[in-house]
Amino acid sequence: MEEECIMKKNVLNPPTSPTSIIRIAPVCNGKIYVTPHPTDKEASASWDLPIEEQVEHFSPKSEKSIRKVKERYKEHLHTTALPRFSVKYRSATHNGQTVYLYILPLSQENEISFHHGQFIAAEEIVAQPKRCSANLEKESELLAMAAELWKEFPPL
């Protein structure tokens, strides 16, 4: 009986990993900045967001962790803007780890530079899911909405 209670508790409240994944989507002029997927051999093989970090004991209520992630990429980011929390979900590709997706609103496209990086229309990501990493494919509709909002209400 005790074993059955423990099993039910784990089904209702599965143990969570202390490691979470932070993904940051730079958005400018209604476009999303992508780079080649890190595991691909060719630059044009598939797209993914340029910033993805595994963080221990992450709390989205604290700006400290997100500032640290942004600081690690400071040679690629030329903006004072902070990423804004967007959504949380379970990753299909990272053993069910929690993924926190952030949007980094950019005023100008030259505020970011990664090797082989490019801004592409959100519609292109939605229309070509085979060119996207599994996480980017899952995030594509949300990112399309964020890009559209950027067009309507650009950052100051």
C-alpha positions as CSV (number, residue, x, y, z in Angstrom):
1,M,0.0,0.0,0.0
2,E,2.8,2.4,0.9
3,E,4.6,1.7,-2.4
4,E,1.3,2.4,-4.3
5,C,1.0,5.8,-2.5
6,I,4.6,6.7,-3.5
7,M,3.9,5.7,-7.1
8,K,0.8,7.9,-7.2
9,K,2.6,10.8,-5.7
10,N,5.3,10.6,-8.3
11,V,2.8,10.4,-11.1
12,L,1.0,13.5,-9.9
13,N,4.2,15.3,-8.9
14,P,7.0,13.8,-11.0
15,P,10.5,14.6,-9.7
16,T,12.0,17.6,-11.4
17,S,15.5,18.1,-12.6
18,P,17.4,20.9,-10.8
19,T,18.7,21.9,-14.3
20,S,16.5,24.0,-16.5
21,I,17.1,25.3,-20.0
22,I,17.0,29.0,-20.9
23,R,16.4,29.8,-24.5
24,I,16.6,33.4,-25.8
25,A,15.0,34.5,-29.1
26,P,16.3,37.8,-30.4
27,V,13.5,39.7,-32.3
28,C,13.8,42.8,-34.4
29,N,11.7,44.4,-37.1
30,G,9.2,41.5,-36.8
31,K,12.0,38.9,-37.6
32,I,13.6,36.3,-35.4
33,Y,17.4,35.8,-35.3
34,V,18.5,32.2,-35.8
35,T,21.8,30.4,-36.2
36,P,22.7,26.9,-37.6
37,H,21.8,24.2,-35.2
38,P,25.0,23.4,-33.1
39,T,25.0,19.7,-34.1
40,D,24.7,20.3,-37.8
41,K,27.8,20.1,-40.0
42,E,26.5,22.6,-42.6
43,A,25.5,26.2,-41.9
44,S,22.3,25.8,-43.8
45,A,21.2,22.5,-42.3
46,S,18.7,23.7,-39.7
47,W,17.8,26.7,-37.7
48,D,17.8,27.2,-33.9
49,L,17.9,30.1,-31.5
50,P,21.5,31.4,-30.9
51,I,21.3,31.3,-27.1
52,E,20.5,28.2,-25.1
53,E,22.0,27.6,-21.6
54,Q,21.5,24.9,-19.0
55,V,21.1,26.6,-15.6
56,E,21.0,25.0,-12.1
57,H,18.1,25.8,-9.9
58,F,16.7,28.5,-12.1
59,S,13.9,30.8,-11.0
60,P,12.2,32.9,-13.6
61,K,11.2,35.4,-10.9
62,S,14.9,36.3,-10.5
63,E,16.6,38.5,-13.1
64,K,20.0,37.4,-11.8
65,S,20.2,34.2,-13.8
66,I,19.0,35.7,-17.0
67,R,21.5,38.6,-16.6
68,K,24.3,36.0,-16.1
69,V,23.3,34.2,-19.3
70,K,23.2,37.5,-21.2
71,E,26.6,38.3,-19.8
72,R,28.1,35.1,-21.2
73,Y,27.1,36.2,-24.7
74,K,28.2,39.9,-24.4
75,E,30.6,39.7,-27.3
76,H,27.6,38.8,-29.6
77,L,25.0,41.2,-28.0
78,H,25.3,44.9,-28.4
79,T,22.3,46.0,-26.5
80,T,21.3,47.0,-23.0
81,A,17.9,45.4,-23.4
82,L,17.1,42.5,-21.1
83,P,15.3,39.3,-22.3
84,R,11.7,39.1,-21.3
85,F,10.1,35.9,-20.0
86,S,7.7,34.4,-22.5
87,V,6.7,30.8,-21.8
88,K,7.7,27.7,-20.0
89,Y,7.4,24.1,-21.4
90,R,8.8,20.6,-21.2
91,S,11.4,19.8,-23.8
92,A,11.0,16.7,-26.0
93,T,14.7,16.7,-26.8
94,H,16.2,17.3,-23.4
95,N,14.7,14.5,-21.3
96,G,11.7,16.5,-20.3
97,Q,13.7,19.3,-18.7
98,T,11.9,22.6,-18.2
99,V,12.6,25.1,-20.9
100,Y,12.1,28.9,-20.2
101,L,11.8,30.8,-23.5
102,Y,12.7,34.5,-23.4
103,I,12.3,37.2,-26.0
104,L,15.1,39.7,-26.5
105,P,13.6,42.8,-28.2
106,L,16.2,44.5,-30.3
107,S,15.8,48.0,-31.8
108,Q,18.3,47.4,-34.6
109,E,19.5,44.3,-36.4
110,N,23.1,45.2,-35.8
111,E,22.7,44.7,-32.0
112,I,23.4,41.0,-32.4
113,S,26.1,39.1,-34.3
114,F,26.7,35.3,-34.3
115,H,28.7,33.4,-37.0
116,H,26.2,32.4,-39.7
117,G,23.4,34.1,-37.9
118,Q,20.5,35.7,-39.7
119,F,17.2,37.4,-39.2
120,I,14.3,35.5,-40.8
121,A,10.6,36.2,-41.0
122,A,8.6,34.3,-38.4
123,E,6.3,33.0,-41.2
124,E,9.3,31.3,-42.7
125,I,9.9,29.4,-39.5
126,V,6.3,28.3,-39.3
127,A,6.2,27.4,-43.0
128,Q,9.4,25.4,-42.9
129,P,9.4,23.3,-39.7
130,K,11.8,20.7,-41.2
131,R,14.5,23.4,-41.3
132,C,14.1,24.0,-37.5
133,S,15.4,22.2,-34.4
134,A,12.7,20.4,-32.5
135,N,12.5,23.1,-29.9
136,L,12.3,25.9,-32.4
137,E,9.6,24.1,-34.2
138,K,7.6,23.8,-31.0
139,E,8.2,27.5,-30.3
140,S,7.5,28.7,-33.8
141,E,3.9,29.9,-33.4
142,L,4.7,31.7,-30.1
143,L,7.7,33.4,-31.8
144,A,5.6,34.4,-34.7
145,M,3.2,36.2,-32.3
146,A,6.1,37.9,-30.6
147,A,7.5,39.1,-33.9
148,E,4.1,40.4,-34.9
149,L,3.8,42.3,-31.5
150,W,7.3,43.7,-32.2
151,K,6.0,45.2,-35.4
152,E,3.0,46.7,-33.6
153,F,4.9,47.9,-30.5
154,P,8.6,48.2,-31.1
155,P,10.9,48.6,-28.1
156,L,11.8,52.1,-27.1
